[in-house]
Amino acid sequence: MLNSAQKRHLKALAHARKPYIIVGGNGLTPPVLNEIDAAVSHHELIKVRVCAENREQRAELITFICKTLDTELIQRIGHIAILFRRNLETPRLQLP
């Protein structure tokens, strides 16, 4: 579990990044979920664009991704979610 200072640091790091994965009209298919898992395992901090029809569907998809892949939601603004999961073998980001 991250504290508020760590989340603030991760938000600042993610600000300049582009969305790495886009969940499109076909929804959250197993290959897309596998790609998100691989990306967050490698980069630790990624942005995901979730293109769902309404706010509730976006929230459900983001919650499902976080629970399924054991990631932490750092921030969600509109269609963009910032996800973080620490890579214990080779950490890439230093947290305060």
N, CA, C and O atoms as a GROMACS GRO file, in nm:
protein
  384
    1MET      N    1   0.084  -0.118   0.000
    1MET     CA    2   0.000   0.000   0.000
    1MET      C    3   0.089   0.124   0.000
    1MET      O    4   0.183   0.134   0.078
    2LEU      N    5   0.058   0.217  -0.087
    2LEU     CA    6   0.138   0.338  -0.100
    2LEU      C    7   0.080   0.450  -0.013
    2LEU      O    8  -0.041   0.461   0.005
    3ASN      N    9   0.170   0.533   0.039
    3ASN     CA   10   0.123   0.649   0.115
    3ASN      C   11   0.100   0.765   0.018
    3ASN      O   12   0.128   0.754  -0.101
    4SER      N   13   0.050   0.877   0.070
    4SER     CA   14   0.014   0.989  -0.016
    4SER      C   15   0.137   1.053  -0.082
    4SER      O   16   0.127   1.099  -0.196
    5ALA      N   17   0.250   1.058  -0.014
    5ALA     CA   18   0.371   1.114  -0.074
    5ALA      C   19   0.419   1.028  -0.191
    5ALA      O   20   0.463   1.082  -0.293
    6GLN      N   21   0.411   0.897  -0.177
    6GLN     CA   22   0.451   0.808  -0.285
    6GLN      C   23   0.356   0.821  -0.405
    6GLN      O   24   0.401   0.823  -0.519
    7LYS      N   25   0.226   0.830  -0.379
    7LYS     CA   26   0.130   0.848  -0.488
    7LYS      C   27   0.153   0.981  -0.559
    7LYS      O   28   0.146   0.987  -0.682
    8ARG      N   29   0.181   1.085  -0.486
    8ARG     CA   30   0.207   1.216  -0.545
    8ARG      C   31   0.332   1.209  -0.635
    8ARG      O   32   0.334   1.266  -0.743
    9HIS      N   33   0.434   1.138  -0.589
    9HIS     CA   34   0.557   1.120  -0.667
    9HIS      C   35   0.527   1.043  -0.796
    9HIS      O   36   0.575   1.080  -0.903
   10LEU      N   37   0.448   0.937  -0.787
   10LEU     CA   38   0.414   0.857  -0.905
   10LEU      C   39   0.328   0.936  -1.003
   10LEU      O   40   0.343   0.920  -1.125
   11LYS      N   41   0.238   1.018  -0.953
   11LYS     CA   42   0.157   1.104  -1.041
   11LYS      C   43   0.247   1.199  -1.120
   11LYS      O   44   0.226   1.220  -1.239
   12ALA      N   45   0.347   1.254  -1.052
   12ALA     CA   46   0.440   1.346  -1.119
   12ALA      C   47   0.520   1.272  -1.227
   12ALA      O   48   0.543   1.327  -1.334
   13LEU      N   49   0.563   1.151  -1.199
   13LEU     CA   50   0.637   1.072  -1.297
   13LEU      C   51   0.550   1.036  -1.417
   13LEU      O   52   0.598   1.036  -1.531
   14ALA      N   53   0.424   1.007  -1.393
   14ALA     CA   54   0.333   0.964  -1.499
   14ALA      C   55   0.283   1.079  -1.585
   14ALA      O   56   0.233   1.056  -1.695
   15HIS      N   57   0.296   1.200  -1.536
   15HIS     CA   58   0.238   1.316  -1.605
   15HIS      C   59   0.283   1.326  -1.751
   15HIS      O   60   0.200   1.349  -1.839
   16ALA      N   61   0.409   1.309  -1.777
   16ALA     CA   62   0.464   1.326  -1.912
   16ALA      C   63   0.447   1.202  -2.000
   16ALA      O   64   0.474   1.207  -2.120
   17ARG      N   65   0.404   1.093  -1.942
   17ARG     CA   66   0.392   0.969  -2.019
   17ARG      C   67   0.263   0.968  -2.100
   17ARG      O   68   0.163   1.029  -2.064
   18LYS      N   69   0.268   0.896  -2.210
   18LYS     CA   70   0.150   0.874  -2.294
   18LYS      C   71   0.083   0.743  -2.252
   18LYS      O   72   0.149   0.657  -2.193
   19PRO      N   73  -0.046   0.727  -2.281
   19PRO     CA   74  -0.111   0.599  -2.250
   19PRO      C   75  -0.041   0.485  -2.324
   19PRO      O   76  -0.022   0.491  -2.446
   20TYR      N   77  -0.005   0.382  -2.250
   20TYR     CA   78   0.069   0.269  -2.308
   20TYR      C   79  -0.027   0.170  -2.373
   20TYR      O   80   0.005   0.111  -2.476
   21ILE      N   81  -0.142   0.152  -2.313
   21ILE     CA   82  -0.242   0.056  -2.361
   21ILE      C   83  -0.374   0.130  -2.378
   21ILE      O   84  -0.409   0.216  -2.298
   22ILE      N   85  -0.447   0.095  -2.484
   22ILE     CA   86  -0.579   0.153  -2.506
   22ILE      C   87  -0.680   0.037  -2.510
   22ILE      O   88  -0.671  -0.051  -2.595
   23VAL      N   89  -0.775   0.040  -2.416
   23VAL     CA   90  -0.883  -0.057  -2.415
   23VAL      C   91  -0.993   0.002  -2.501
   23VAL      O   92  -1.057   0.099  -2.462
   24GLY      N   93  -1.015  -0.057  -2.619
   24GLY     CA   94  -1.106   0.001  -2.717
   24GLY      C   95  -1.245  -0.058  -2.716
   24GLY      O   96  -1.295  -0.104  -2.613
   25GLY      N   97  -1.306  -0.054  -2.832
   25GLY     CA   98  -1.445  -0.095  -2.849
   25GLY      C   99  -1.472  -0.242  -2.821
   25GLY      O  100  -1.584  -0.278  -2.787
   26ASN      N  101  -1.370  -0.326  -2.836
   26ASN     CA  102  -1.389  -0.469  -2.808
   26ASN      C  103  -1.385  -0.500  -2.660
   26ASN      O  104  -1.407  -0.615  -2.620
   27GLY      N  105  -1.357  -0.402  -2.579
   27GLY     CA  106  -1.355  -0.422  -2.435
   27GLY      C  107  -1.223  -0.480  -2.387
   27GLY      O  108  -1.120  -0.471  -2.454
   28LEU      N  109  -1.230  -0.539  -2.271
   28LEU     CA  110  -1.111  -0.593  -2.206
   28LEU      C  111  -1.099  -0.741  -2.239
   28LEU      O  112  -1.148  -0.826  -2.165
   29THR      N  113  -1.034  -0.772  -2.350
   29THR     CA  114  -1.016  -0.910  -2.393
   29THR      C  115  -0.894  -0.969  -2.323
   29THR      O  116  -0.809  -0.894  -2.274
   30PRO      N  117  -0.883  -1.101  -2.317
   30PRO     CA  118  -0.765  -1.163  -2.254
   30PRO      C  119  -0.631  -1.116  -2.312
   30PRO      O  120  -0.538  -1.094  -2.235
   31PRO      N  121  -0.617  -1.100  -2.445
   31PRO     CA  122  -0.488  -1.048  -2.495
   31PRO      C  123  -0.457  -0.907  -2.446
   31PRO      O  124  -0.341  -0.875  -2.419
   32VAL      N  125  -0.559  -0.822  -2.434
   32VAL     CA  126  -0.537  -0.686  -2.384
   32VAL      C  127  -0.496  -0.691  -2.237
   32VAL      O  128  -0.407  -0.618  -2.195
   33LEU      N  129  -0.562  -0.777  -2.160
   33LEU     CA  130  -0.528  -0.792  -2.019
   33LEU      C  131  -0.386  -0.845  -2.003
   33LEU      O  132  -0.313  -0.801  -1.914
   34ASN      N  133  -0.346  -0.939  -2.089
   34ASN     CA  134  -0.208  -0.990  -2.086
   34ASN      C  135  -0.107  -0.881  -2.120
   34ASN      O  136   0.000  -0.875  -2.061
   35GLU      N  137  -0.142  -0.795  -2.216
   35GLU     CA  138  -0.053  -0.686  -2.255
   35GLU      C  139  -0.037  -0.585  -2.141
   35GLU      O  140   0.073  -0.534  -2.118
   36ILE      N  141  -0.147  -0.555  -2.071
   36ILE     CA  142  -0.140  -0.464  -1.956
   36ILE      C  143  -0.052  -0.526  -1.848
   36ILE      O  144   0.030  -0.457  -1.787
   37ASP      N  145  -0.068  -0.656  -1.824
   37ASP     CA  146   0.011  -0.726  -1.723
   37ASP      C  147   0.160  -0.719  -1.758
   37ASP      O  148   0.243  -0.691  -1.672
   38ALA      N  149   0.193  -0.746  -1.884
   38ALA     CA  150   0.333  -0.742  -1.926
   38ALA      C  151   0.390  -0.600  -1.914
   38ALA      O  152   0.504  -0.583  -1.870
   39ALA      N  153   0.312  -0.501  -1.953
   39ALA     CA  154   0.360  -0.362  -1.949
   39ALA      C  155   0.383  -0.316  -1.805
   39ALA      O  156   0.486  -0.254  -1.777
   40VAL      N  157   0.291  -0.346  -1.717
   40VAL     CA  158   0.307  -0.301  -1.578
   40VAL      C  159   0.417  -0.381  -1.508
   40VAL      O  160   0.481  -0.330  -1.417
   41SER      N  161   0.439  -0.505  -1.549
   41SER     CA  162   0.549  -0.583  -1.492
   41SER      C  163   0.684  -0.524  -1.533
   41SER      O  164   0.777  -0.519  -1.453
   42HIS      N  165   0.692  -0.479  -1.656
   42HIS     CA  166   0.817  -0.425  -1.707
   42HIS      C  167   0.841  -0.281  -1.663
   42HIS      O  168   0.949  -0.248  -1.615
   43HIS      N  169   0.741  -0.195  -1.678
   43HIS     CA  170   0.758  -0.051  -1.654
   43HIS      C  171   0.721  -0.008  -1.512
   43HIS      O  172   0.764   0.098  -1.468
   44GLU      N  173   0.644  -0.087  -1.441
   44GLU     CA  174   0.593  -0.059  -1.307
   44GLU      C  175   0.485   0.049  -1.305
   44GLU      O  176   0.387   0.036  -1.231
   45LEU      N  177   0.498   0.153  -1.383
   45LEU     CA  178   0.403   0.264  -1.385
   45LEU      C  179   0.358   0.286  -1.529
   45LEU      O  180   0.440   0.319  -1.615
   46ILE      N  181   0.228   0.270  -1.555
   46ILE     CA  182   0.178   0.289  -1.691
   46ILE      C  183   0.047   0.367  -1.688
   46ILE      O  184  -0.021   0.376  -1.585
   47LYS      N  185   0.016   0.423  -1.803
   47LYS     CA  186  -0.114   0.486  -1.824
   47LYS      C  187  -0.194   0.396  -1.917
   47LYS      O  188  -0.141   0.341  -2.014
   48VAL      N  189  -0.322   0.382  -1.886
   48VAL     CA  190  -0.412   0.303  -1.968
   48VAL      C  191  -0.531   0.391  -2.005
   48VAL      O  192  -0.590   0.455  -1.919
   49ARG      N  193  -0.565   0.394  -2.134
   49ARG     CA  194  -0.684   0.466  -2.179
   49ARG      C  195  -0.798   0.366  -2.192
   49ARG      O  196  -0.786   0.267  -2.265
   50VAL      N  197  -0.906   0.391  -2.122
   50VAL     CA  198  -1.022   0.302  -2.123
   50VAL      C  199  -1.135   0.375  -2.196
   50VAL      O  200  -1.190   0.473  -2.145
   51CYS      N  201  -1.167   0.328  -2.315
   51CYS     CA  202  -1.271   0.390  -2.397
   51CYS      C  203  -1.402   0.313  -2.378
   51CYS      O  204  -1.437   0.228  -2.459
   52ALA      N  205  -1.472   0.343  -2.272
   52ALA     CA  206  -1.601   0.283  -2.245
   52ALA      C  207  -1.709   0.389  -2.265
   52ALA      O  208  -1.679   0.509  -2.268
   53GLU      N  209  -1.833   0.344  -2.279
   53GLU     CA  210  -1.940   0.437  -2.311
   53GLU      C  211  -1.973   0.535  -2.200
   53GLU      O  212  -2.003   0.651  -2.226
   54ASN      N  213  -1.966   0.490  -2.076
   54ASN     CA  214  -2.002   0.582  -1.967
   54ASN      C  215  -1.907   0.565  -1.850
   54ASN      O  216  -1.823   0.475  -1.846
   55ARG      N  217  -1.923   0.654  -1.755
   55ARG     CA  218  -1.832   0.660  -1.639
   55ARG      C  219  -1.836   0.532  -1.556
   55ARG      O  220  -1.732   0.486  -1.509
   56GLU      N  221  -1.953   0.474  -1.538
   56GLU     CA  222  -1.965   0.353  -1.456
   56GLU      C  223  -1.892   0.236  -1.520
   56GLU      O  224  -1.826   0.159  -1.451
   57GLN      N  225  -1.904   0.222  -1.652
   57GLN     CA  226  -1.834   0.114  -1.722
   57GLN      C  227  -1.683   0.132  -1.712
   57GLN      O  228  -1.610   0.035  -1.692
   58ARG      N  229  -1.635   0.255  -1.726
   58ARG     CA  230  -1.491   0.281  -1.711
   58ARG      C  231  -1.445   0.244  -1.572
   58ARG      O  232  -1.340   0.180  -1.555
   59ALA      N  233  -1.521   0.284  -1.472
   59ALA     CA  234  -1.483   0.253  -1.333
   59ALA      C  235  -1.480   0.103  -1.310
   59ALA      O  236  -1.390   0.053  -1.243
   60GLU      N  237  -1.578   0.031  -1.364
   60GLU     CA  238  -1.582  -0.114  -1.348
   60GLU      C  239  -1.461  -0.180  -1.415
   60GLU      O  240  -1.399  -0.270  -1.358
   61LEU      N  241  -1.428  -0.137  -1.537
   61LEU     CA  242  -1.313  -0.195  -1.608
   61LEU      C  243  -1.182  -0.168  -1.533
   61LEU      O  244  -1.098  -0.256  -1.521
   62ILE      N  245  -1.166  -0.047  -1.485
   62ILE     CA  246  -1.043  -0.013  -1.413
   62ILE      C  247  -1.034  -0.092  -1.283
   62ILE      O  248  -0.926  -0.142  -1.249
   63THR      N  249  -1.143  -0.106  -1.212
   63THR     CA  250  -1.145  -0.186  -1.089
   63THR      C  251  -1.113  -0.331  -1.119
   63THR      O  252  -1.037  -0.395  -1.046
   64PHE      N  253  -1.170  -0.384  -1.228
   64PHE     CA  254  -1.143  -0.523  -1.267
   64PHE      C  255  -0.994  -0.542  -1.299
   64PHE      O  256  -0.934  -0.641  -1.257
   65ILE      N  257  -0.936  -0.448  -1.373
   65ILE     CA  258  -0.793  -0.457  -1.407
   65ILE      C  259  -0.709  -0.458  -1.280
   65ILE      O  260  -0.618  -0.540  -1.266
   66CYS      N  261  -0.739  -0.367  -1.189
   66CYS     CA  262  -0.661  -0.357  -1.066
   66CYS      C  263  -0.670  -0.484  -0.981
   66CYS      O  264  -0.569  -0.530  -0.928
   67LYS      N  265  -0.790  -0.539  -0.968
   67LYS     CA  266  -0.807  -0.660  -0.888
   67LYS      C  267  -0.744  -0.781  -0.956
   67LYS      O  268  -0.678  -0.862  -0.890
   68THR      N  269  -0.764  -0.794  -1.086
   68THR     CA  270  -0.713  -0.910  -1.159
   68THR      C  271  -0.561  -0.912  -1.166
   68THR      O  272  -0.499  -1.018  -1.150
   69LEU      N  273  -0.500  -0.796  -1.189
   69LEU     CA  274  -0.355  -0.791  -1.209
   69LEU      C  275  -0.279  -0.747  -1.085
   69LEU      O  276  -0.157  -0.730  -1.089
   70ASP      N  277  -0.349  -0.727  -0.975
   70ASP     CA  278  -0.288  -0.686  -0.848
   70ASP      C  279  -0.207  -0.558  -0.864
   70ASP      O  280  -0.093  -0.547  -0.819
   71THR      N  281  -0.270  -0.461  -0.929
   71THR     CA  282  -0.207  -0.330  -0.946
   71THR      C  283  -0.278  -0.228  -0.858
   71THR      O  284  -0.390  -0.252  -0.812
   72GLU      N  285  -0.213  -0.118  -0.835
   72GLU     CA  286  -0.273  -0.013  -0.755
   72GLU      C  287  -0.308   0.104  -0.846
   72GLU      O  288  -0.227   0.149  -0.927
   73LEU      N  289  -0.429   0.153  -0.831
   73LEU     CA  290  -0.473   0.270  -0.906
   73LEU      C  291  -0.416   0.394  -0.839
   73LEU      O  292  -0.447   0.422  -0.723
   74ILE      N  293  -0.333   0.467  -0.912
   74ILE     CA  294  -0.271   0.588  -0.859
   74ILE      C  295  -0.363   0.707  -0.881
   74ILE      O  296  -0.384   0.789  -0.791
   75GLN      N  297  -0.419   0.716  -1.002
   75GLN     CA  298  -0.507   0.826  -1.034
   75GLN      C  299  -0.592   0.789  -1.155
   75GLN      O  300  -0.550   0.711  -1.241
   76ARG      N  301  -0.712   0.845  -1.158
   76ARG     CA  302  -0.800   0.827  -1.274
   76ARG      C  303  -0.857   0.963  -1.309
   76ARG      O  304  -0.921   1.028  -1.226
   77ILE      N  305  -0.834   1.005  -1.432
   77ILE     CA  306  -0.890   1.130  -1.481
   77ILE      C  307  -0.955   1.099  -1.616
   77ILE      O  308  -0.887   1.068  -1.713
   78GLY      N  309  -1.086   1.107  -1.620
   78GLY     CA  310  -1.159   1.080  -1.743
   78GLY      C  311  -1.136   0.938  -1.791
   78GLY      O  312  -1.166   0.841  -1.720
   79HIS      N  313  -1.082   0.926  -1.911
   79HIS     CA  314  -1.058   0.795  -1.972
   79HIS      C  315  -0.923   0.736  -1.934
   79HIS      O  316  -0.894   0.621  -1.968
   80ILE      N  317  -0.838   0.812  -1.865
   80ILE     CA  318  -0.701   0.770  -1.837
   80ILE      C  319  -0.688   0.721  -1.693
   80ILE      O  320  -0.732   0.787  -1.599
   81ALA      N  321  -0.625   0.604  -1.677
   81ALA     CA  322  -0.595   0.550  -1.544
   81ALA      C  323  -0.445   0.529  -1.535
   81ALA      O  324  -0.382   0.479  -1.628
   82ILE      N  325  -0.388   0.568  -1.421
   82ILE     CA  326  -0.246   0.545  -1.394
   82ILE      C  327  -0.237   0.427  -1.300
   82ILE      O  328  -0.292   0.430  -1.190
   83LEU      N  329  -0.166   0.322  -1.343
   83LEU     CA  330  -0.155   0.199  -1.265
   83LEU      C  331  -0.010   0.177  -1.224
   83LEU      O  332   0.084   0.210  -1.297
   84PHE      N  333   0.007   0.119  -1.106
   84PHE     CA  334   0.141   0.091  -1.054
   84PHE      C  335   0.142  -0.047  -0.990
   84PHE      O  336   0.049  -0.086  -0.919
   85ARG      N  337   0.248  -0.119  -1.016
   85ARG     CA  338   0.276  -0.244  -0.946
   85ARG      C  339   0.428  -0.259  -0.936
   85ARG      O  340   0.498  -0.256  -1.037
   86ARG      N  341   0.477  -0.274  -0.816
   86ARG     CA  342   0.620  -0.285  -0.790
   86ARG      C  343   0.673  -0.417  -0.847
   86ARG      O  344   0.616  -0.523  -0.824
   87ASN      N  345   0.782  -0.409  -0.922
   87ASN     CA  346   0.852  -0.526  -0.972
   87ASN      C  347   0.957  -0.561  -0.866
   87ASN      O  348   1.057  -0.491  -0.853
   88LEU      N  349   0.934  -0.667  -0.792
   88LEU     CA  350   1.021  -0.702  -0.680
   88LEU      C  351   1.158  -0.752  -0.724
   88LEU      O  352   1.256  -0.735  -0.651
   89GLU      N  353   1.166  -0.813  -0.843
   89GLU     CA  354   1.294  -0.866  -0.890
   89GLU      C  355   1.387  -0.756  -0.940
   89GLU      O  356   1.505  -0.753  -0.904
   90THR      N  357   1.334  -0.666  -1.022
   90THR     CA  358   1.415  -0.555  -1.074
   90THR      C  359   1.335  -0.425  -1.067
   90THR      O  360   1.275  -0.384  -1.166
   91PRO      N  361   1.334  -0.360  -0.950
   91PRO     CA  362   1.259  -0.235  -0.939
   91PRO      C  363   1.318  -0.126  -1.029
   91PRO      O  364   1.439  -0.108  -1.034
   92ARG      N  365   1.232  -0.054  -1.099
   92ARG     CA  366   1.277   0.049  -1.192
   92ARG      C  367   1.257   0.190  -1.135
   92ARG      O  368   1.328   0.282  -1.174
   93LEU      N  369   1.163   0.206  -1.045
   93LEU     CA  370   1.133   0.337  -0.990
   93LEU      C  371   1.168   0.342  -0.841
   93LEU      O  372   1.148   0.245  -0.768
   94GLN      N  373   1.222   0.455  -0.800
   94GLN     CA  374   1.250   0.473  -0.658
   94GLN      C  375   1.138   0.555  -0.596
   94GLN      O  376   1.099   0.659  -0.649
   95LEU      N  377   1.088   0.506  -0.487
   95LEU     CA  378   0.980   0.575  -0.417
   95LEU      C  379   1.035   0.651  -0.298
   95LEU      O  380   1.130   0.606  -0.234
   96PRO      N  381   0.976   0.766  -0.266
   96PRO     CA  382   1.023   0.842  -0.149
   96PRO      C  383   0.988   0.771  -0.020
   96PRO      O  384   1.019   0.821   0.088
   0.00000   0.00000   0.00000
